[in-house]
Amino acid sequence: MNITIVTVGKVKDKYLKMGIDQFEKRLKPYAKMKVIEVPDEKAPETLSEAEMENVKAKEAERILSKIIPDMHVIALAIEGKMKTSEELAADIESYMTYGKSKVCFIIGGSLGLHDTIYKRANELLSFSKMTFPHQMMKVILMEQVYRAFKIIKNEPYHK
């Protein structure tokens, strides 16, 4: 299975980079993992609605340029469906079984995702009704994907 995470912005904090590196290493026996960081659009602190849409549109163009047509795209969005770890594992196992061997998770920038991403996504996934820093979400997502493979393989880790 090929799993791609496309995310806006670079991870700057050392502790987050260490977590990402750790889960990339742990996932190697289960899937080909690729993390793609696209640049975030520079913008002032205060933006009008139109300016926010423009920023999200530019980030969306960068994200969409990294997605290939046969990828199953899962966008992380607060309004998405919340799942248990077991449900995510069942979904990933189903993707492998039914030929969706290329899965792409999208993590948007600080302003969220543009409508073009919602239109391209095959599904929306929410980790919580709370808002998390998008850089931290990369580690959380990777941990949950790793946990899903451990559940699928019935290996110790998940509790």
C-alpha positions as CSV (number, residue, x, y, z in Angstrom):
1,M,0.0,0.0,0.0
2,N,1.1,3.5,-0.8
3,I,0.2,6.2,1.7
4,T,0.9,9.9,0.9
5,I,0.3,12.7,3.3
6,V,0.1,16.1,1.6
7,T,0.3,19.0,4.0
8,V,0.6,22.7,3.9
9,G,3.7,24.2,5.6
10,K,7.0,22.8,6.9
11,V,7.3,21.3,10.4
12,K,9.6,23.6,12.3
13,D,9.5,22.2,15.9
14,K,12.2,19.6,16.5
15,Y,10.0,17.4,18.7
16,L,7.4,17.2,16.0
17,K,10.0,16.3,13.4
18,M,11.2,13.5,15.7
19,G,7.7,12.1,16.0
20,I,7.2,12.2,12.2
21,D,10.6,10.5,11.7
22,Q,9.7,7.8,14.3
23,F,6.3,6.9,12.7
24,E,7.8,7.0,9.2
25,K,10.3,4.4,10.4
26,R,7.6,2.3,12.1
27,L,5.4,2.3,9.1
28,K,8.0,1.0,6.6
29,P,7.1,-2.7,7.1
30,Y,3.5,-1.9,6.4
31,A,3.3,0.7,3.6
32,K,5.3,3.0,1.4
33,M,4.9,6.3,3.2
34,K,5.5,9.6,1.5
35,V,5.1,13.0,3.3
36,I,4.9,16.0,0.9
37,E,5.0,19.5,2.3
38,V,3.8,22.2,0.1
39,P,4.6,25.9,0.9
40,D,2.0,27.8,2.8
41,E,0.9,31.1,1.3
42,K,2.3,34.1,3.1
43,A,-0.5,36.4,4.4
44,P,-0.9,39.1,7.0
45,E,-2.6,38.3,10.4
46,T,-5.9,40.0,9.4
47,L,-7.5,39.0,6.2
48,S,-10.8,39.8,4.5
49,E,-13.0,36.8,3.5
50,A,-11.9,37.3,-0.1
51,E,-8.2,37.3,0.9
52,M,-8.7,34.1,3.0
53,E,-10.3,32.4,0.0
54,N,-7.5,33.5,-2.2
55,V,-4.9,32.1,0.2
56,K,-6.8,28.8,0.5
57,A,-7.1,28.6,-3.3
58,K,-3.4,29.0,-3.8
59,E,-2.6,26.4,-1.2
60,A,-5.2,24.1,-2.8
61,E,-3.5,24.4,-6.2
62,R,-0.2,23.3,-4.6
63,I,-1.9,20.4,-2.9
64,L,-3.8,19.2,-5.9
65,S,-0.6,19.2,-8.0
66,K,0.7,16.4,-5.8
67,I,-2.4,14.2,-6.2
68,I,-2.5,11.6,-8.9
69,P,-5.9,10.6,-10.5
70,D,-6.1,7.1,-9.0
71,M,-5.5,8.2,-5.4
72,H,-8.2,7.7,-2.8
73,V,-8.2,11.1,-1.2
74,I,-9.1,11.7,2.5
75,A,-9.1,15.3,3.6
76,L,-8.8,16.1,7.2
77,A,-11.6,18.5,8.1
78,I,-13.4,19.4,11.3
79,E,-16.7,18.7,9.6
80,G,-15.6,15.3,8.5
81,K,-16.7,11.9,9.9
82,M,-15.2,11.0,13.2
83,K,-14.0,7.4,13.4
84,T,-12.5,5.1,16.0
85,S,-9.1,3.6,15.5
86,E,-10.7,0.3,14.7
87,E,-13.0,1.9,12.0
88,L,-10.0,3.6,10.4
89,A,-8.1,0.2,10.4
90,A,-11.2,-1.4,8.8
91,D,-11.3,1.3,6.1
92,I,-7.5,0.9,5.4
93,E,-7.9,-2.9,5.2
94,S,-10.9,-2.4,2.8
95,Y,-8.9,0.0,0.6
96,M,-6.2,-2.7,0.3
97,T,-8.7,-5.4,-0.4
98,Y,-10.6,-3.5,-3.1
99,G,-7.7,-2.1,-5.1
100,K,-7.4,1.4,-3.6
101,S,-3.7,0.9,-3.0
102,K,-2.9,4.6,-3.2
103,V,-4.3,6.6,-0.4
104,C,-3.7,10.3,0.1
105,F,-4.4,12.2,3.3
106,I,-4.6,16.0,3.1
107,I,-3.9,18.3,5.9
108,G,-4.7,21.9,5.1
109,G,-3.0,25.1,6.3
110,S,-4.0,27.4,9.2
111,L,-7.0,28.8,7.3
112,G,-8.4,25.3,6.4
113,L,-9.1,23.8,3.0
114,H,-10.5,25.4,-0.2
115,D,-13.7,24.0,-1.8
116,T,-11.6,22.5,-4.6
117,I,-10.1,20.1,-2.1
118,Y,-13.5,19.2,-0.7
119,K,-14.6,18.4,-4.3
120,R,-11.6,16.2,-5.0
121,A,-11.7,14.3,-1.7
122,N,-13.3,10.9,-1.7
123,E,-14.1,11.4,2.0
124,L,-13.6,13.8,4.9
125,L,-12.1,12.6,8.2
126,S,-12.3,14.5,11.5
127,F,-10.1,13.7,14.5
128,S,-12.1,15.9,16.8
129,K,-14.4,18.9,17.0
130,M,-11.4,20.8,18.4
131,T,-8.8,22.6,16.2
132,F,-5.3,21.3,16.2
133,P,-2.1,22.9,14.8
134,H,-1.8,21.5,11.3
135,Q,1.9,20.6,12.0
136,M,0.9,18.5,15.0
137,M,-1.9,16.8,13.0
138,K,0.8,15.2,10.9
139,V,2.2,13.3,13.9
140,I,-1.3,12.4,15.1
141,L,-2.4,11.1,11.7
142,M,0.8,9.1,11.3
143,E,0.3,7.5,14.7
144,Q,-3.2,6.6,13.8
145,V,-2.2,5.1,10.5
146,Y,0.5,3.1,12.3
147,R,-2.1,2.0,14.9
148,A,-4.4,0.9,12.1
149,F,-1.8,-1.4,10.6
150,K,-1.1,-2.9,14.0
151,I,-4.8,-3.6,14.4
152,I,-5.1,-5.1,10.9
153,K,-2.1,-7.4,11.5
154,N,-3.4,-8.2,15.0
155,E,0.0,-7.1,16.5
156,P,0.5,-5.8,20.0
157,Y,0.4,-2.0,20.3
158,H,-3.3,-1.0,20.2
159,K,-5.1,-0.9,23.5
